[in-house]
Amino acid sequence: MSSPYVGRYCISPRNRVPSDQSILGFHEPTDMLLGFPIASDNVNNPDDDLIDPRRNASWDHHDLVLHYAYKEIAAYVADGEHFTVPVVVYVYRRDRDLRWSEIKAYLQDGLIPDHYPPRQPDGPLSPINEPMNADNFRILARRFRLDTIVYSKVDWVTEVIHERSTNRVVQPHYMDFEEMFWSGPGITWDPTYFRTVRPAEIHSLVLFRRRVWYLNGLQPSFDIGYHFRMGHNHVRSAYPPSDKV
């Protein structure tokens, strides 16, 4: 990465949020790398209500993200000739202030958080509240449903958020994936198996065992596989997990 590139895109303060106003569909170019991959957060926040307090952003689409577009010029050299080509860079960001209680309030009463106001045009080319607007919040929230569960034996009623496509209970706290992997009755892992397995397989296996939907499982799955490959085999016995599924 060249120095001009770093200087141009990494001058933003760490605590600044990306722009919420686009020009001709594009956002402020100095925000392109804000939060990813150079300035990423890894916050161990004990607040279970926060969906993801990290400054989570990616070049790839993932769960519960907002879509930002940036206009950029790419330079190429071919046969000694220099060319510049206009390109569009997409960054997918997660709202670090979004809460499960806000999702629940929408599912119960149709309430939308104040920081997701209606999308307002500022002239024909510059919409304000884009992408963080009420319509996009509805898209995020409609992935879930709120179910009431009655425990008649103990006279207890609770409301639980389920993810619609998998019909599984949402695991709220974003730092609990490794705990779900290691704990639980009868859960033991084969280190030989996990030295070679892909992160996506670890992710799917844990969610299958726990019967939950989890927001951020791929990165901790990668970390778990790394620990096994490096010899950190904190397990009690050995058998391939596939034999027990």
KARA-V49494 format. One record per pair of residues at least 4 apart in sequence whose C-alpha atoms are under 7 Angstrom apart, sorted by sequence separation. I is the first residue (numbers start at 1). J is the second residue. D is the distance in Angstrom with one decimal. If there is no record, write none. Layout:
i: <I & I>
j: <J & J>
d: <D & D>
//
This chain:
i: <1 & 2 & 3 & 4 & 5 & 6 & 7 & 12 & 22 & 23 & 33 & 35 & 36 & 77 & 78 & 99 & 100 & 101 & 102 & 103 & 104 & 105 & 106 & 112 & 122 & 129 & 132 & 133 & 134 & 135 & 136 & 137 & 138 & 151 & 152 & 163 & 176 & 177 & 178 & 179 & 183 & 190 & 191 & 193 & 197 & 198 & 199 & 200 & 201 & 202 & 203 & 204 & 205 & 206 & 207 & 217 & 218 & 219 & 220 & 221 & 222 & 223 & 224 & 225 & 226 & 227 & 228 & 241 & 22 & 33 & 34 & 35 & 77 & 105 & 106 & 121 & 122 & 131 & 151 & 162 & 163 & 207 & 227 & 228 & 21 & 76 & 77 & 105 & 106 & 121 & 122 & 150 & 151 & 162 & 163 & 207 & 76 & 120 & 121 & 150 & 162 & 163 & 19 & 75 & 76 & 119 & 120 & 149 & 150 & 161 & 162 & 19 & 75 & 119 & 120 & 148 & 149 & 160 & 161 & 43 & 74 & 75 & 119 & 148 & 149 & 43 & 73 & 74 & 102 & 118 & 119 & 148 & 42 & 73 & 74 & 117 & 147 & 148 & 18 & 41 & 73 & 74 & 146 & 147 & 41 & 72 & 73 & 119 & 146 & 147 & 203 & 40 & 72 & 118 & 146 & 203 & 71 & 72 & 116 & 117 & 118 & 145 & 146 & 71 & 72 & 116 & 117 & 144 & 145 & 70 & 71 & 116 & 144 & 145 & 200 & 203 & 69 & 70 & 144 & 145 & 199 & 202 & 35 & 69 & 70 & 143 & 144 & 9 & 35 & 36 & 69 & 116 & 143 & 8 & 9 & 12 & 35 & 36 & 68 & 69 & 112 & 199 & 9 & 10 & 68 & 199 & 9 & 67 & 68 & 67 & 181 & 66 & 67 & 199 & 65 & 66 & 65 & 66 & 65 & 64 & 195 & 59 & 61 & 194 & 59 & 60 & 58 & 59 & 195 & 57 & 58 & 194 & 195 & 57 & 58 & 57 & 56 & 57 & 191 & 32 & 56 & 103 & 107 & 107 & 177 & 27 & 29 & 55 & 171 & 174 & 27 & 29 & 54 & 104 & 170 & 171 & 174 & 178 & 191 & 26 & 27 & 53 & 168 & 169 & 170 & 171 & 177 & 25 & 26 & 52 & 53 & 168 & 169 & 170 & 26 & 168 & 189 & 50 & 51 & 188 & 193 & 50 & 51 & 188 & 189 & 190 & 50 & 51 & 188 & 189 & 190 & 49 & 50 & 163 & 188 & 189 & 190 & 49 & 189 & 190 & 49 & 189 & 67 & 66 & 64 & 24 & 23 & 24 & 23 & 22 & 21 & 22 & 21 & 21 & 20 & 21 & 22 & 20 & 21 & 20 & 20 & 20 & 51 & 52 & 51 & 48 & 48 & 63>
j: <5 & 6 & 7 & 8 & 9 & 10 & 11 & 16 & 26 & 27 & 37 & 39 & 40 & 81 & 82 & 103 & 104 & 105 & 106 & 107 & 108 & 109 & 110 & 116 & 126 & 133 & 136 & 137 & 138 & 139 & 140 & 141 & 142 & 155 & 156 & 167 & 180 & 181 & 182 & 183 & 187 & 194 & 195 & 197 & 201 & 202 & 203 & 204 & 205 & 206 & 207 & 208 & 209 & 210 & 211 & 221 & 222 & 223 & 224 & 225 & 226 & 227 & 228 & 229 & 230 & 231 & 232 & 245 & 27 & 38 & 39 & 40 & 82 & 110 & 111 & 126 & 127 & 136 & 156 & 167 & 168 & 212 & 232 & 233 & 27 & 82 & 83 & 111 & 112 & 127 & 128 & 156 & 157 & 168 & 169 & 213 & 83 & 127 & 128 & 157 & 169 & 170 & 27 & 83 & 84 & 127 & 128 & 157 & 158 & 169 & 170 & 28 & 84 & 128 & 129 & 157 & 158 & 169 & 170 & 53 & 84 & 85 & 129 & 158 & 159 & 54 & 84 & 85 & 113 & 129 & 130 & 159 & 54 & 85 & 86 & 129 & 159 & 160 & 31 & 54 & 86 & 87 & 159 & 160 & 55 & 86 & 87 & 133 & 160 & 161 & 217 & 55 & 87 & 133 & 161 & 218 & 87 & 88 & 132 & 133 & 134 & 161 & 162 & 88 & 89 & 133 & 134 & 161 & 162 & 88 & 89 & 134 & 162 & 163 & 218 & 221 & 88 & 89 & 163 & 164 & 218 & 221 & 55 & 89 & 90 & 163 & 164 & 30 & 56 & 57 & 90 & 137 & 164 & 30 & 31 & 34 & 57 & 58 & 90 & 91 & 134 & 221 & 32 & 33 & 91 & 222 & 33 & 91 & 92 & 92 & 206 & 92 & 93 & 225 & 92 & 93 & 93 & 94 & 94 & 94 & 225 & 90 & 92 & 225 & 91 & 92 & 91 & 92 & 228 & 91 & 92 & 228 & 229 & 92 & 93 & 93 & 93 & 94 & 228 & 70 & 94 & 141 & 145 & 146 & 217 & 68 & 70 & 96 & 212 & 215 & 69 & 71 & 96 & 146 & 212 & 213 & 216 & 220 & 233 & 69 & 70 & 96 & 211 & 212 & 213 & 214 & 220 & 69 & 70 & 96 & 97 & 212 & 213 & 214 & 71 & 213 & 235 & 97 & 98 & 235 & 240 & 98 & 99 & 236 & 237 & 238 & 99 & 100 & 237 & 238 & 239 & 99 & 100 & 213 & 238 & 239 & 240 & 100 & 240 & 241 & 101 & 241 & 131 & 131 & 140 & 125 & 125 & 126 & 126 & 126 & 126 & 127 & 127 & 128 & 128 & 129 & 130 & 129 & 130 & 130 & 131 & 132 & 172 & 174 & 174 & 172 & 173 & 215>
d: <6.7 & 6.5 & 6.0 & 5.9 & 6.2 & 5.5 & 6.3 & 7.0 & 5.0 & 6.4 & 6.5 & 4.6 & 5.3 & 5.4 & 6.6 & 6.7 & 6.1 & 6.0 & 6.3 & 6.3 & 6.1 & 5.8 & 4.0 & 6.8 & 5.2 & 5.3 & 6.6 & 6.4 & 6.4 & 6.6 & 6.3 & 6.1 & 5.9 & 5.8 & 6.6 & 5.4 & 6.3 & 6.3 & 6.3 & 5.8 & 6.7 & 6.6 & 6.2 & 6.3 & 6.6 & 6.7 & 6.2 & 6.2 & 6.0 & 6.2 & 6.4 & 6.0 & 6.2 & 6.1 & 5.5 & 6.0 & 6.2 & 6.4 & 6.1 & 6.3 & 6.2 & 6.3 & 6.5 & 6.2 & 6.1 & 6.4 & 5.3 & 6.5 & 4.6 & 7.0 & 6.5 & 4.7 & 4.5 & 6.6 & 4.4 & 6.2 & 5.3 & 6.9 & 5.1 & 5.9 & 5.6 & 5.4 & 5.2 & 5.6 & 6.6 & 5.7 & 6.1 & 5.6 & 6.0 & 4.1 & 6.4 & 6.0 & 6.1 & 5.3 & 6.5 & 6.4 & 5.0 & 5.7 & 5.9 & 4.5 & 4.4 & 6.3 & 6.6 & 5.6 & 6.2 & 6.8 & 5.1 & 5.7 & 6.6 & 6.0 & 5.5 & 6.4 & 4.4 & 6.0 & 6.5 & 7.0 & 5.4 & 6.9 & 5.8 & 6.8 & 5.5 & 6.5 & 5.0 & 5.8 & 6.1 & 5.8 & 6.3 & 5.2 & 6.5 & 6.9 & 6.4 & 4.4 & 5.8 & 5.6 & 6.2 & 6.7 & 5.6 & 6.4 & 5.7 & 5.2 & 4.6 & 6.6 & 6.5 & 5.3 & 5.4 & 5.9 & 5.9 & 5.4 & 5.7 & 6.3 & 5.7 & 6.1 & 5.3 & 5.3 & 4.7 & 6.1 & 6.2 & 6.0 & 5.5 & 5.1 & 5.1 & 5.8 & 6.3 & 4.9 & 6.9 & 4.4 & 5.3 & 6.5 & 5.4 & 5.7 & 6.4 & 4.9 & 5.6 & 6.5 & 6.2 & 5.8 & 6.6 & 5.1 & 4.6 & 6.4 & 6.0 & 5.7 & 5.4 & 5.8 & 6.4 & 6.2 & 5.3 & 4.9 & 6.7 & 5.6 & 4.7 & 6.7 & 5.9 & 6.7 & 6.9 & 7.0 & 6.3 & 6.5 & 5.8 & 6.5 & 6.7 & 4.9 & 6.7 & 6.9 & 5.3 & 4.9 & 6.2 & 6.3 & 6.1 & 4.9 & 6.0 & 5.6 & 6.6 & 6.8 & 5.7 & 5.2 & 5.1 & 6.1 & 4.5 & 6.3 & 6.0 & 6.3 & 5.9 & 5.8 & 5.0 & 6.6 & 5.7 & 6.2 & 5.3 & 6.6 & 5.3 & 6.2 & 4.6 & 5.4 & 6.6 & 4.2 & 5.8 & 6.4 & 6.0 & 6.6 & 5.5 & 5.7 & 6.6 & 6.3 & 6.5 & 6.7 & 5.9 & 6.2 & 6.0 & 6.8 & 6.0 & 6.9 & 5.9 & 7.0 & 5.8 & 5.8 & 6.4 & 6.7 & 6.1 & 5.1 & 5.5 & 4.4 & 6.2 & 5.0 & 4.8 & 5.3 & 6.8 & 7.0 & 5.1 & 5.4 & 6.4 & 5.0 & 5.9 & 6.2 & 6.2 & 5.5 & 6.3 & 6.7 & 5.9 & 6.3 & 6.2 & 6.1 & 5.2 & 6.4 & 6.9 & 4.3 & 4.5 & 6.0 & 6.1 & 5.8 & 4.9 & 5.3 & 6.4 & 6.6 & 6.8 & 6.3 & 5.4 & 5.4 & 6.8 & 7.0 & 6.5 & 6.2 & 6.6 & 6.3 & 5.8 & 5.3 & 5.9 & 6.5 & 4.8 & 5.6 & 6.7 & 6.1 & 5.9 & 4.6 & 6.4 & 5.9 & 6.5 & 5.2 & 5.4 & 5.1 & 6.2 & 6.5 & 6.9 & 6.3 & 6.8 & 6.3 & 5.0 & 6.7>
//
